[in-house]
């Protein structure tokens, strides 16, 4: 049995990549890949909470995903609605998971928005682990939004600093991710949490997200523990 590391990141962010390729390799419809990926999220959250991770952020829908075409976007919405209406969210909330949303999710269909906001409200008092679902999220869009808010508040130039910008991000009052994992083989962040990730450790794996299990997370945590984080010193 593998020895578990005692150095645990406070915040782990994940780019859940490879659902479509997983479906194609298994000769399944694309919706099955997204469905399997959604199932995997619950397992990873539970294992992360058991390992002592306090925050997780999952990129579930990017601002660029609208370009995939109407049919696939509708498939993604179907998956979101299925899990909002099913037992998965209920189980997570009962286990103490607090759920928050990052991104312009209000651009989604009204019934989906209502379901998302209900989920957030039902979990707001939980504290075992906080998970952020990044929905209609883009890093540049987040920074533009932050600047717009600061300008609208008529903040004068000398008062604009790192702390002020941080407090206008979706992740305000949360620690920056210590570790960012991208599944599916690509080795780039694609605009994921650009402000928050400046000192994040990056971990890339060829494993598709639907196959990223508890052991795969432990492998990433073990590598994280073996890195020397100097923060520019």
ChimeraX attribute file (.defattr): number of C-alpha atoms within 10 A of each C-alpha:
attribute: neighborCount
match mode: 1-to-1
recipient: residues
	/A:1	3
	/A:2	8
	/A:3	7
	/A:4	13
	/A:5	15
	/A:6	11
	/A:7	12
	/A:8	19
	/A:9	18
	/A:10	16
	/A:11	23
	/A:12	23
	/A:13	25
	/A:14	21
	/A:15	23
	/A:16	23
	/A:17	23
	/A:18	23
	/A:19	23
	/A:20	21
	/A:21	17
	/A:22	24
	/A:23	20
	/A:24	14
	/A:25	9
	/A:26	11
	/A:27	10
	/A:28	13
	/A:29	12
	/A:30	17
	/A:31	18
	/A:32	20
	/A:33	23
	/A:34	25
	/A:35	20
	/A:36	17
	/A:37	24
	/A:38	21
	/A:39	14
	/A:40	18
	/A:41	18
	/A:42	15
	/A:43	14
	/A:44	18
	/A:45	21
	/A:46	18
	/A:47	17
	/A:48	22
	/A:49	18
	/A:50	12
	/A:51	16
	/A:52	16
	/A:53	19
	/A:54	20
	/A:55	26
	/A:56	23
	/A:57	24
	/A:58	20
	/A:59	22
	/A:60	22
	/A:61	21
	/A:62	19
	/A:63	17
	/A:64	11
	/A:65	14
	/A:66	13
	/A:67	10
	/A:68	9
	/A:69	9
	/A:70	9
	/A:71	9
	/A:72	15
	/A:73	15
	/A:74	13
	/A:75	16
	/A:76	18
	/A:77	15
	/A:78	16
	/A:79	18
	/A:80	19
	/A:81	16
	/A:82	14
	/A:83	16
	/A:84	17
	/A:85	12
	/A:86	11
	/A:87	10
	/A:88	15
	/A:89	18
	/A:90	16
	/A:91	12
	/A:92	18
	/A:93	20
	/A:94	12
	/A:95	16
	/A:96	18
	/A:97	25
	/A:98	23
	/A:99	27
	/A:100	20
	/A:101	21
	/A:102	20
	/A:103	23
	/A:104	18
	/A:105	20
	/A:106	14
	/A:107	11
	/A:108	13
	/A:109	10
	/A:110	11
	/A:111	9
	/A:112	18
	/A:113	15
	/A:114	12
	/A:115	16
	/A:116	20
	/A:117	15
	/A:118	12
	/A:119	20
	/A:120	15
	/A:121	13
	/A:122	15
	/A:123	21
	/A:124	15
	/A:125	13
	/A:126	15
	/A:127	14
	/A:128	17
	/A:129	22
	/A:130	23
	/A:131	19
	/A:132	20
	/A:133	21
	/A:134	24
	/A:135	20
	/A:136	22
	/A:137	25
	/A:138	23
	/A:139	20
	/A:140	15
	/A:141	15
	/A:142	22
	/A:143	19
	/A:144	13
	/A:145	17
	/A:146	19
	/A:147	17
	/A:148	12
	/A:149	15
	/A:150	17
	/A:151	13
	/A:152	9
	/A:153	9
	/A:154	8
	/A:155	12
	/A:156	9
	/A:157	8
	/A:158	6
	/A:159	9
	/A:160	13
	/A:161	9
	/A:162	9
	/A:163	10
	/A:164	15
	/A:165	16
	/A:166	18
	/A:167	14
	/A:168	18
	/A:169	23
	/A:170	21
	/A:171	18
	/A:172	13
	/A:173	10
	/A:174	15
	/A:175	12
	/A:176	21
	/A:177	24
	/A:178	21
	/A:179	22
	/A:180	24
	/A:181	22
	/A:182	24
	/A:183	22
	/A:184	22
	/A:185	13
	/A:186	14
	/A:187	14
	/A:188	11
	/A:189	17
	/A:190	13
	/A:191	15
	/A:192	21
	/A:193	26
	/A:194	14
	/A:195	17
	/A:196	17
	/A:197	18
	/A:198	12
	/A:199	15
	/A:200	19
	/A:201	18
	/A:202	19
	/A:203	17
	/A:204	17
	/A:205	17
	/A:206	14
	/A:207	17
	/A:208	22
	/A:209	27
	/A:210	26
	/A:211	16
	/A:212	20
	/A:213	16
	/A:214	15
	/A:215	12
	/A:216	14
	/A:217	14
	/A:218	18
	/A:219	15
	/A:220	17
	/A:221	23
	/A:222	18
	/A:223	12
	/A:224	21
	/A:225	16
	/A:226	10
	/A:227	9
	/A:228	8
	/A:229	13
	/A:230	7
	/A:231	8
	/A:232	5
	/A:233	4
